[in-house]
Amino acid sequence: MPKQHQSKAMKHTLLELERLGFNIERAKSGVYKILPPRDIKGPMYITHGTESALHPMRRDFKRLYGVTL
Protein backbone atom coordinates (compact mmCIF):
# COMPACT_ATOMS: atom_id res chain seq x y z
CA MET A 1 0.00 0.00 0.00
CA PRO A 2 1.51 3.38 -0.95
CA LYS A 3 2.14 6.08 1.61
CA GLN A 4 -0.63 8.61 1.85
CA HIS A 5 -0.25 12.31 2.42
CA GLN A 6 -1.71 13.82 5.53
CA SER A 7 -4.44 16.40 5.14
CA LYS A 8 -3.78 20.03 5.99
CA ALA A 9 -6.71 20.12 8.42
CA MET A 10 -5.29 17.18 10.41
CA LYS A 11 -1.83 18.78 10.50
CA HIS A 12 -3.31 21.99 11.89
CA THR A 13 -5.36 20.07 14.46
CA LEU A 14 -2.30 18.18 15.69
CA LEU A 15 -0.28 21.40 15.89
CA GLU A 16 -3.09 23.01 17.92
CA LEU A 17 -3.08 20.03 20.30
CA GLU A 18 0.69 20.36 20.78
CA ARG A 19 0.23 24.07 21.51
CA LEU A 20 -2.35 23.15 24.17
CA GLY A 21 0.18 20.81 25.85
CA PHE A 22 -0.85 17.41 24.51
CA ASN A 23 1.97 14.93 23.83
CA ILE A 24 1.63 13.35 20.37
CA GLU A 25 3.53 10.22 19.35
CA ARG A 26 3.33 8.78 15.84
CA ALA A 27 3.90 5.07 15.28
CA LYS A 28 5.36 3.57 12.09
CA SER A 29 1.94 2.26 11.16
CA GLY A 30 0.55 5.82 11.01
CA VAL A 31 -1.32 5.64 14.32
CA TYR A 32 -1.20 8.69 16.58
CA LYS A 33 -1.14 8.30 20.36
CA ILE A 34 -2.22 11.51 22.04
CA LEU A 35 -1.57 11.94 25.76
CA PRO A 36 -3.30 14.80 27.60
CA PRO A 37 -1.27 17.17 29.79
CA ARG A 38 -1.26 16.63 33.54
CA ASP A 39 -3.70 19.46 34.21
CA ILE A 40 -6.31 17.86 31.90
CA LYS A 41 -7.49 14.52 33.25
CA GLY A 42 -8.40 11.83 30.77
CA PRO A 43 -7.30 8.68 28.94
CA MET A 44 -4.81 8.33 26.10
CA TYR A 45 -6.46 8.91 22.72
CA ILE A 46 -5.51 6.79 19.68
CA THR A 47 -6.41 7.80 16.12
CA HIS A 48 -5.23 7.57 12.52
CA GLY A 49 -4.15 10.69 10.69
CA THR A 50 -6.69 10.81 7.89
CA GLU A 51 -9.43 13.27 7.04
CA SER A 52 -12.18 10.86 8.10
CA ALA A 53 -10.82 10.81 11.67
CA LEU A 54 -11.06 14.57 12.09
CA HIS A 55 -14.77 14.96 12.95
CA PRO A 56 -14.90 12.07 15.49
CA MET A 57 -11.68 13.40 17.01
CA ARG A 58 -13.16 16.87 17.54
CA ARG A 59 -16.29 15.37 19.09
CA ASP A 60 -14.28 13.06 21.37
CA PHE A 61 -11.92 15.81 22.56
CA LYS A 62 -14.90 17.96 23.53
CA ARG A 63 -16.45 15.04 25.44
CA LEU A 64 -13.30 13.54 27.04
CA TYR A 65 -11.16 16.58 27.79
CA GLY A 66 -13.45 19.60 27.46
CA VAL A 67 -11.25 21.01 24.67
CA THR A 68 -12.78 22.63 21.58
CA LEU A 69 -10.67 22.18 18.45
Secondary structure as GFF3:
##gff-version 3
##sequence-region A 1 69
A	DSSP	alpha_helix	8	19	.	.	.	ID=ss1
A	DSSP	beta_strand	23	26	.	.	.	ID=ss2
A	DSSP	beta_strand	31	35	.	.	.	ID=ss3
A	DSSP	beta_strand	45	48	.	.	.	ID=ss4
A	DSSP	three_ten_helix	51	53	.	.	.	ID=ss5
A	DSSP	alpha_helix	54	65	.	.	.	ID=ss6
###
